[in-house]
Amino acid sequence: MDAHNNRVDRAEVGIIGCGALVQGCYVGVFRSMPEVKVVAVADLNAASAQLVAHGLGAEVADAKSIIDRCPWIVIATPPEAHFQLSLAAVAAGKRGVIVEKPFVVSVDQATRVLRAAEESESHVYAAQFRRSFPSTILSRDLVAGGVVGPVTGVEVFEGGRFAWETKSDYVSKSAYGGVLFDTGSHSVDQVLYIAGLENVDAEVTIHKVDRDRPEPSHQISASFSISKREGSIVGSLKLSRAQPLANVVRVYGRDGIVECDVSFSGQVRLFRGGKRILLAPPRPMPIYVDAFVAEYRDIFRKGPAGAFTGASTLLQLKILEGIHRHGH
């Protein structure tokens, strides 16, 4: 079965990159999905590849072999490698290519990957799993239903002491390993998705950026604006690996505010008419892995008609790239 076909009976998957996320999450995710068969994995670290292969009953291969033989390819390497690996994967033709966040690190890279995918009849997906959180979906429904009126602003506050057990040093040495691309690619995407802006063609202007150090920075704040045909939306973010923050995203409308926790089991708060209303999602998510399972089922079952297309990250990338470049 070709990956460009929307209907998947059993997806044959190859994974490129076997770091902390794959070891800690993806092994459990794919083992719980009978509709998925991971056939091969690759990593520059042989021990990591062997560990993941053992957990999934797969074989260890190299990246080229996976691209040549697997109709579905998951790219879970550090961000700098996403662009070249994505280009190689879509060039193989009729592939489904799923790229961990951040999808790539610039709008130009994203545009080139998407163009190459179209030419080769491949499809590219961005693994922005917070879109599958019940609280995110409820918040998006409130905004789409007009409860707070037209969107006028977005805010992101996410921070806490960094405790993720990485298997490489990219978070401290890579220019794209800082809190902006590592955490911000989640929270900026979440707030844009809730606001219904993920597929909007808009321009971004960065007004101010403060960071604790040159990239990779571990604390950053920024203000920006999103200009679209219907008018402008103001935006701000603050991200930190050193101090706890509110850990919420907010969408401001003419008539109220929707506030959503960044966690998978979070609640939603609606501020309207001088009242604060606490809302619980109708379908709670028991464990973290469920969010990844929901994400992958959307991709495998709905294909490009689902919520995770690579094209839907372009506005997010305009914001992240603009902040990253500001002052450099």
VORO-31578 format. One record per atom (N, C-alpha, C, CB): x, y, z. Coordinates in steps of 0.05 Angstrom, whole numbers, plus 5000, padded with zeros to 4 digits. Glycine has a CB too. Layout:
# VORO-31578
XYZ...
This chain:
# VORO-31578
501649765000500050005000501750255000498150005024501150444983502650694981501850885003502350824954503751025015503151215036501551455027505751305049501551515001500051744992497051684991501051834964496351434993493551354995492551415023493051054988490251545026489351625052488551395070486951805050487851165059486950945075489250765082484650785061489650715107491850545116490750305131493850695134491350055122490549815136492649755157490149575117495149735149497349695168499749845157497949395173500550045171502750215162505450085168502550495174507150065148509849975152511650215155510749795128512850235178514250485186517150435190512950595211518750625182521550635189522150885205523350625164523750865226524351095244527251165241523751025273527751425235530451525233530851715257530951685206532551625276533051775301531851615324531752055299533451535343532551365365533351485392533651075362532951745395533751875419531651855441534252165414531752045460530052025484527052005478530652265502526152165459523252165453522351895442522552385433523951785424523151525412523351305433525051465388525451315449525851105470523651135491528551125483523051375500521151415522518251425514521851665536517651485489514851515481514151335457514251805474515651355436514751225411514750925413516551305389516550805428516450515431513750435443518750415449512850565463510250505475507950575457509950655501508150795442506050875424505650665402506751145411507750585388507450405366506850115375509950405349507750045399507049775409504049765416508649715434502749985421499949995428498150025403499350215447499350035379497850085355498149845336498750345341496149665336496349425319496349495290494149235325495449735283495349815255498149915244493250035250500149905262502849995255504849775258503650245271506649745239508849555241511449705236508549315222513049745257515649875253517549655243516650005279518549685219520149475207523149535210519449455177523949785212526849845214527250115229528149845186529550135242530250385256533150445250529750365286533850705252536550785247537351005266536950885218539851005274540951225291544051205289540051195321545251445291548251445290549451315315549151735289547851305336548651165360547650875359547551305386549450685355548650415351547150295374551050245345547950375399546550265422543650365424548050345448543150615417540450715417538750575396540451025412539850535373538450395352537750105360540050385326539549965372539149695381536949685403541649575392536949885421534949885442532149925431535650115462531850105413529150155401528349925383529250415384530249815368529549585351528549355368531949495335529849305390529049085408526249135419531049055431525649385427523049445438520849425419523149715449521349455393519349455372519349205354519549705355521149035359521348795342522148865314518748645342523849075311524749165285527649095280524249475282528649155257531449115251532849385251531848965225535449375255537049615253538049645224539449615272537649885213538449935185539750215185536049925166540450305161541350585158539150755146543950595140539551015147537451195139536651155109538251485143538651115092538151085064536450835059540751065048537050615073535450375069532550415078536750145085532150555100529450605109527950775089529450755136529250985078527951155058527250995033529751395051529050815025528550655000526250465003531050514993525850355027524050125029521450175044525449895042521350385061519050415079517050625067519950505107514550555064512550745055512050975074510050605048512450915100512151125121514751155135509851055140515651405138518151465150517751675172520251575129518751615196518751805219521551915222517651665245521752175222524352315226524352435253524852525204525952335271526052425299528852485308524752205318530352605290533152685295533152965307534852675269535453065316535653345323534753525299538553425331533753765304532553935284534253995259531654185295536854025262538554095239538353895217541354135248537853645224537853425204535053395190538653165216533053525200530353485189530153555160528353645205531353775152531053875124532153675104532354145121534653605107535853425087534553145087538853395092533953045111532652785112529852795100532452685141528353005105525653035093525853045063524253285104527753205053528053225024528652945012530253425016530452805024531152535014528852345015533552425030527252365037524952185040522752235020523852205068522052485015519952534996520852484968518952834998523452514963524552464936524252174927527452544934524051994947523651704941520951654927523951534966519051834930516551824917514451664932516951694890512051774933509751644945510351554974508851414928511451724990512151665017510351845036515151715023509851735059508751905081510951965100506351755095511652215103513952295118513052455143515952465101513552355166512652475191515052585206511052275209515152845210517452975221516853085249518453205202518553005268518153105295518553415296520052965315517353535316517653825319520553895326515753935340521554135318520254305298520554175270521554585298518454215254518354095228521054135213516054205211521754385208524454465199525054725214524554505167527154865207527855105223527555365207530655075233526455355183525955615169523655575150528455705154522455795142520255785122521255695095518956065120523655785088524855695062525155395061527555835057526155275083526454985084523754845081527854895110521754945096519154825095517954845066517254965114518255075054517155105027518554915007517555395017521154875010522554704991521754404996525554734995521354325021520454055026517654005016520553995057515854195020513154165011512954154981511354395022514554324968514554324938515554054928516254554927517753954940518853704931516853474936521453644946515453484958513453274964511253274943512253314992510353504936508253524915509153414889507253814912511553474881512653374856513053074856515353504850513552954879514052664880511652494890516352604898509352634893506852504903507252384931506052274883508852524947509152454975507552644992512152454983507252585018505852755036507552785061503052655043507653035071509353095095507553185118511353315088508153085141506553145165508453245187505052895175507353425203508853535226507753415252508753845227509453295268508553165292508153365315510552945301506053525313505353725333503153605350504453995320503953435370502053265383500153415402503453055398500853665409498953805427496353865413500254065436496253855387493753895373491753675380494253895342492653445390490853235397489953235426492152965391490953425442490053455470487053515470491753665485485553385487482653455489482253755497481353285510483953865514483654145521484254325498485554215544486154255481486654415457484254405438489254315442483154165434480854135416478454295426480153845413477954285453475654435464476154735460475354365494478554825466479155105463478855195434482055165472479755035415479455105387476455115379480854885370474854935390472054935384470655185394470654685396471455275418470355525429470955765411471455575457473455785403474256005385472855985358477256015381472855745347471555715320468555765322472055425310467355715345464455765349463756055354463455595371465756225355465256505358464656595386463056585341465256425406464656485434466056745443465356255452468456785434469957025443470157235420472756955452468757185399468857375377471357355360468557655387471857535342474157525325476757535341474157755304478757385333481257375348482857635345483057135338483757735368485357985368488157955379483858195384488657735393491257695405491857415414491657885428494357345416495257085426497557125446495956885403497656945466499756965486500656675493498857115511503256655499504456405508506156445532506156275485505656285553507456285577508055995583506056435601510455905579511155635586514055625598510955445561514255515622516855495634516955315658517755765641519255225664519855055687522654955686517854815689523654845707526454745707526654515687527354665735528554535669528854335648529854065660530854425627528253855655528953595667528753365647527053545691528453435621528253225601530953085598527253335574530952825599533452675597534152635567533252395611535752815557536552805529538652585525537453075518538852485500540952295493543152425476539652055478542952685473545152835459545353105472544452855428547353265463547853525475546653755458550753565479544753695440543853905422542454135437542053785401541154075460539754285475541654495486538054165497544154425489546054615501548054715480547554485523548254585457550254665438549154755410552254445434546854645403545654705377544354985378543654495369544655135356543255385354540255355354544155535328539255115348536355065348535554895372535554935322537354855391536754695414535754845438539054535422535555115435534655275457531655255462535255565452530755395482527955375491525955465469527455535516526855645451525055745430524055525412526455965414525955375400525155165381524354915396527355105361525554855419524954615433522154625447527154555454521554835461519054865474517055035458519454995502518155255447516355435432515055315408517955675423516355115395515054985373512554835381516954795359512354755407509954645418507854855424510554475443508655045441506655235451505755445431507855375475507555535413506655715392504755565373509055825376505355325366503555165349500855135363504754895343500855075389498355025404496655275403498954945433497755505408496155745409495055825381497655985421496755785361495755835333493555645325498155825314493855395333491855195326489155255340492754905334489255335366486855405380485555655367487555465410487255845358486156085346485156045317488256295346485655805306484755745279486555885258481955835275489055935266490856085248492955915234492256295264492955645240495155485230495355475200494855205241493155525185493255515156492855785144491255315146493055995160492656265150495156375136491756455173494756495113496956635099497256905111496356645068499356955126499757205140502657275142498457195168503157525146505957625151506357665181506457885135508857635189509557665218511657885221510557395229511258055240513158265247514058225275511958555243516658205280517758175307518358445318520257985307517358515341517758785352519958795373515158875365520158595390522158595411522758315420521158765435525358265425526158005435528258045458527457835412527857905480529857905501530557615507528758045527533157555508534057285513536257295534534957145487536657075548538557075570541457035559537956855589541756945535544356885524544056835494545756635538546256845479546056765450544956485448548756795436543756425425542656165421544755945423541256145394544155725437541555645447540855785474541355345450538955965473538156105498536255925514536756365491536155965540534455805557532255975570536155685579532156225563529856395571529556615550530356525600527156655541526756845519523856955521527156705492523657215515521057335513520957505488520357515538518557535476518357675451515557785447519157485427515357995432512858105423512858115392512258385435510558065380510358055351507558115343511157775341507158145317504458185306504158015281503858485299501657925277500957755254499057915237499657485263499857975212498158145195496957965173499958365182494257955173492857815153490857995140491457565165489457895120487758065104485558205121486457905082484558065141482358165157483358365179480857945170485958385183487058565203489358435218484858635223490358575239492658485253491958355280494558715258493658175289493358035314495958075329492757725311495758165354498158205370498957945384497758435391501557905388502457655400504757705419503257455379505057535439507357545457507857265468506857745480510357215476511056965488513257005508511956755466513256825528515456805546515956505552514856955573518456425548519156145551521656125569519756015523521755925586523955895604524555605611523456055629527055545613527955285624528955315653530155165607528855565663530055615690527955685711531955835687525655785704523655865724520855775716523756165728519155725735516455645729514855885719515055525754513255845699511456055688508655945690512256125659506756095679503956025682503255765667502156245671504755695647504355455631501555455619504755205648500855675605498355695592498755835565496255855609496855785547496655945522493956085523497055775496493856325513491356485513490756585485491556715533488156575478487256695454485256915462485856485435485857155454484157385460482257435437485857645466479757485443477857555423476557825430475657345420475057935412473758185417471858175441472158275393470757935447468757905468469657735491466257785456472157645492472957475514475657345509470957265520476357165527478957035526478556735531480957145547480056565516480256285521483056225530479556115495483256095554485856035565486055725568486256175593488255615559488555325558491255245570488255215529491255045588493754945599495354815577493254745622497954815580499654685560499954385564502454815560498954285587499253995593496953845580499253955623497453585576495453415562492853385577496653145556492953395604490553355620489453625631491253175644490253845618489554105627486654185624491254305613485954395637483154505635483154745618482054565663480754835612480255075595478755275612478754995569479555525610478155735624477155945603479955875645474656015606473356205588472756455604470756095575473756685595473256945608471457105589475857095615468957155599467057295581464957435598465757095561464357675591462357825605462957865635459757685602465457895641466257925669466257675686464558125681465757445673465657195687467857005679462957055682468756835697470756625692469356355694473156645712469456215672468055955670470155735666465955955647470255535684472055315682470755095666473055225709472054995645470954795628472754545627470454905599471554315629473154065627472553935600472353865650474653845586474153715560472353465564476853625548470553425544468653195546469952925545466653225525472352915532473752655529476452675542473952565499476752625568479352645581481352445570479052615611483852515573486052345562487552225586487952515543487251965591488451845615491451875618487651565617492851815597495851815598497051965574496951535600499452065578500852225559501052095531503652305569501651835532502051685507499651695489502851395512497251725501494751735486494751965466492351765504496152185473496252415455497852345429497452665468500052195432501552115409499951915393504251995419498551735406496951535391494851675375495651335410493451875387491352025372492552175349490052225391494952285352496352425331496852235307498952555341498052005313498851825292496351695278500651605303494251655294491851545281490651745262489851465303490651995269489752205251491352205225489852485264493952185228495652185204495151935187498652195212495151705199494851455183492051425171495551215200490051515185487251475176486251705158485451455200487151945164486052175148488052285128485352395167490552215131492552315112492552615110492052195085492852725086493053015083490353165089493853085055488253015093485753145101485553185132483352975092487553085146487653105175488853365185489052875187489553365211490353615225493353665224489453605253495053485213497853495219499653535194498753245232498553665174500153705150502453895155498353825127504653845140506954015143506354305136509253915126504654345116503954615108502754785131502054615085501554645150500154795171502154905192498154615185504754875188506754985206508055235196508854775212507255335173508655555161508455815178507555615133506155875189505856115205507456085231502956175211507355845243509055795267511955845261508655505276512855745238515655785231516456075226516355615206514556225214515056515210515556645237512756645196514056575258514356695284517056595297512056615302517456335297519956225309522456325295519855925310522456315269524756405254525256705258524456335224523156855258523357145262524557215289520757285259523557085310524657125337527557035339522956985358528156805327530856685328532856875314530856415314532056995292533957165277534157455289533057185249532157535305532057805314534457875332529457855330535858075324538258155339540758005333537658125368540657815314543057655307544257775281542257355303
